[in-house]
Amino acid sequence: MTTIDDLPIRDDLRGKSPYGAPQLDVAVRLNTNENSYPVPEAVVEAIGKAVQAELRDLNRYPDRDAVALRADLAGYLGHGLAAANVWAANGSNEVQQQLLQAFAGPGRTALGFGPSYSMHPLLAAGTGTRWIGALRDPDFGLTPASAVEQITRHGPDLVFLCSPNNPTGTALDPSVVEAVLASAPGMVIVDEAYAEFARPGMPSALASLPQHPRLVVTRTMSKAFGFAGGRLGYLAADPAVVDAVQLVRLPYHLSTLTQAAARAALAHRAALLVTVDAIKEQRDRIVATLRSRGIRVADSDANFVLFEVGGDQHAAWQRLLDRGVLVRDVGLAGWLRVTAGTESETDAFLGALQ
Ligand SMILES: *Cc1c(COP(=O)(O)O)cnc(C)c1O
């Protein structure tokens, strides 16, 4: 049987494993930070109609620049943004890959502060970008001084910040983003996949865009909108950044069906985003309950909670799975991550953990 090693694959990809959480058929799946609520019936119908209306014209390529969708996304973000400030792709992972292709790549470096989103170094690897693993503090926080010191030491071409951070859950103080922008020599990407779940008073980096043409904020419809299967991510930045990613994007990368479905979902955002408050309530309940049991938990501005199990986290992960609850082992010794979903999913998780 032929294996990867028998093929003339790039040397830097040899021995690597693909990204992927186990997709197991378990009753309570709290491992990939999906929104547990299905798409409401009224939105299902609206998306169906919007997609139906495009079917006859599928002989034609889609709007290559997705202008109408980008205008809708800009309207959702506010902050005075327009279509020229926004770019969309098949998930924010693709947006970030395009940013690496345009601003990093062979001979260049990207830096991120771990523990953070494991796709950032993988996207760097895939684009031939050398990855610099900078560190958060032992309590998972990141101070402006520490961020600036590490950036100054390495001088990366591109910096990833993740706020709220996956897998730890905590949002960055705006002073960290400002300090990074002041010290980074290249592009600064703030991955705000979980922005809609932030606790009150946690501002978005969108507010800093007018002063910083090297700042890019990435967002997604995969989490708060409950649209992970629709594959729609986007960025907000100076229009020049949008010009730059258009140099590397595949032509017609965003299908007519994706554009139509995403626009219909956005038009019904009130019906989709009602789940955010319910999920935040379950998140806060998980944090409070675990703390009342004496378990260490990171503050969370996201739809998940990182909690300490002590000792072998993979054994704890397996014991929870044996009780029908799938959580995430992110490879952080002694810690596991659980997604906040419905009330009954929280009941099941808290019961199984006990
Ligand atoms: C889930 C997640 C994303 C979303 O990726 P999509 O490609 O938009 O589905 C991006 N960044 C982080 C940190 C995430 O956890």
The ligand as a Tripos MOL2 file, in Angstrom:
@<TRIPOS>MOLECULE
LIG
   15    15     1     0     0
SMALL
NO_CHARGES

@<TRIPOS>ATOM
      1 C1        -13.6630   28.1540   15.0520 C.3       1 LIG1
      2 C2        -12.5680   29.1370   14.8420 C.ar      1 LIG1
      3 C3        -12.4490   29.8010   13.6400 C.ar      1 LIG1
      4 C4        -13.4810   29.5860   12.5690 C.3       1 LIG1
      5 O1        -13.0000   29.0150   11.4550 O.3       1 LIG1
      6 P1        -13.9660   28.9720   10.1800 P.3       1 LIG1
      7 O2        -13.0100   28.6030    9.1140 O.co2     1 LIG1
      8 O3        -14.5160   30.3650   10.0190 O.co2     1 LIG1
      9 O4        -15.0340   27.9690   10.4590 O.co2     1 LIG1
     10 C5        -11.4590   30.7440   13.4870 C.ar      1 LIG1
     11 N1        -10.6230   31.0310   14.5000 N.ar      1 LIG1
     12 C6        -10.7250   30.4300   15.6840 C.ar      1 LIG1
     13 C7         -9.8270   30.8130   16.7880 C.3       1 LIG1
     14 C8        -11.6910   29.4560   15.8810 C.ar      1 LIG1
     15 O5        -11.7690   28.8260   17.0510 O.3       1 LIG1
@<TRIPOS>BOND
     1     1     2 1
     2     2     3 ar
     3     2    14 ar
     4     3     4 1
     5     3    10 ar
     6     4     5 1
     7     5     6 1
     8     6     7 2
     9     6     8 1
    10     6     9 1
    11    10    11 ar
    12    11    12 ar
    13    12    13 1
    14    12    14 ar
    15    14    15 1
@<TRIPOS>SUBSTRUCTURE
     1 LIG1         1 GROUP 0 **** ****
